[in-house]
């Protein structure tokens, strides 16, 4: 099962031996900074763990069941996993 924000914050608080409210502040500050850096730069690389690279998904056009459709280009992020995290997942 995937961990949600609440479970992650609880685990972070336990790991750091800090109150959950302090853990939530730190996690939210980290996520805001991560988001801001992804927007301002071409992405973020956390050595040994992962990188998030800004990409553009090209729009598409086509026909489905006789109806034409078109989508516009969309900004997204590509996740790449590095050795430390990849090894831990094995």
C-alpha positions as CSV (number, residue, x, y, z in Angstrom):
1,X,0.0,0.0,0.0
2,X,1.2,3.5,-0.8
3,X,2.0,5.8,2.1
4,X,0.0,9.0,2.2
5,X,1.0,12.4,3.5
6,X,-0.2,11.7,7.1
7,X,1.6,8.4,7.3
8,X,4.7,9.9,5.8
9,X,4.7,12.8,8.3
10,X,4.2,10.3,11.2
11,X,7.2,8.2,10.1
12,X,9.3,11.4,9.6
13,X,8.4,12.6,13.1
14,X,9.4,9.2,14.5
15,X,12.7,9.1,12.6
16,X,13.6,12.6,13.7
17,X,12.2,12.2,17.2
18,X,10.2,15.4,16.9
19,X,6.5,16.3,17.3
20,X,4.2,15.6,14.4
21,X,3.4,19.3,14.1
22,X,7.1,20.2,13.6
23,X,7.5,17.2,11.2
24,X,4.6,18.5,9.1
25,X,6.1,22.0,8.9
26,X,9.5,20.5,7.8
27,X,7.9,18.1,5.2
28,X,5.6,20.9,3.8
29,X,8.6,23.3,3.6
30,X,10.6,20.6,1.7
31,X,7.8,19.9,-0.7
32,X,7.2,23.6,-1.4
33,X,11.0,24.1,-2.0
34,X,11.0,21.0,-4.3
35,X,8.0,22.4,-6.3
36,X,9.6,25.9,-6.5
37,X,12.9,24.5,-7.8
38,X,11.2,22.3,-10.4
39,X,9.3,25.3,-11.6
40,X,12.2,27.7,-11.6
41,X,14.8,25.3,-13.0
42,X,14.8,22.3,-15.3
43,X,14.2,20.0,-12.3
44,X,15.9,18.7,-9.2
45,X,18.4,15.9,-8.6
46,X,18.9,14.4,-5.2
47,X,22.2,12.5,-5.5
48,X,21.9,8.8,-4.9
49,X,18.1,8.9,-4.7
50,X,16.2,10.4,-7.6
51,X,15.8,13.2,-10.1
52,X,12.8,15.1,-11.3
53,X,13.3,16.5,-14.8
54,X,10.9,19.0,-16.4
55,X,9.6,17.7,-19.7
56,X,7.0,18.7,-22.2
57,X,4.5,16.0,-23.3
58,X,3.5,16.8,-26.9
59,X,-0.1,17.3,-27.7
60,X,-1.8,14.8,-29.9
61,X,-4.6,14.7,-32.5
62,X,-6.6,11.8,-33.8
63,X,-9.9,10.2,-34.3
64,X,-11.8,7.9,-32.0
65,X,-15.1,6.3,-32.9
66,X,-15.4,8.9,-35.7
67,X,-14.8,11.9,-33.4
68,X,-11.7,14.0,-33.9
69,X,-9.8,15.1,-30.8
70,X,-6.8,17.3,-30.1
71,X,-4.8,17.9,-27.0
72,X,-2.3,20.7,-26.2
73,X,1.3,20.3,-25.1
74,X,1.5,19.7,-21.3
75,X,4.4,20.3,-18.8
76,X,5.2,17.4,-16.7
77,X,8.0,15.8,-14.6
78,X,10.0,12.7,-15.3
79,X,11.2,10.6,-12.3
80,X,14.5,8.8,-12.5
81,X,15.6,6.6,-9.6
82,X,19.3,6.5,-8.6
83,X,21.4,3.7,-7.1
84,X,20.7,4.2,-3.3
85,X,17.0,4.2,-3.7
86,X,17.0,1.5,-6.4
87,X,19.1,-0.8,-4.2
88,X,16.7,-0.3,-1.3
89,X,13.7,-1.2,-3.5
90,X,15.2,-4.6,-4.5
